[in-house]
Amino acid sequence: MTNTTKAWLLLIPAILVEVTASLALKGALEHPALYVVVVIGYLSGFVLLAAILRTGMALGVAYGIWGAAGVALTAVGSLL
């Protein structure tokens, strides 16, 4: 597997854990146990982002896609 393929495959779970953490924030107001999901989600997202950068993907590309996709999916997820 090439570094480029690995970077793109790591980007998917990085986005998903960040979205999960963001969506869990609202639920954590009523169910404090969800703060565990928030912390694990954000930590996992940043660890995965660091791994993506180690593959050689440019920071602007990785963070731009991670951030934009995260915002879009969080907006859609909050509607549901």
Secondary structure, DSSP 8 states (H G I E B T S, - for coil): --HHHHHHHHHHHHHHHHHHHHHHHHHHHH-GGGHHHHHHHHHHHHHHHHHHHHTT--HHHHHHHHHHHHHHHHHHHHH-
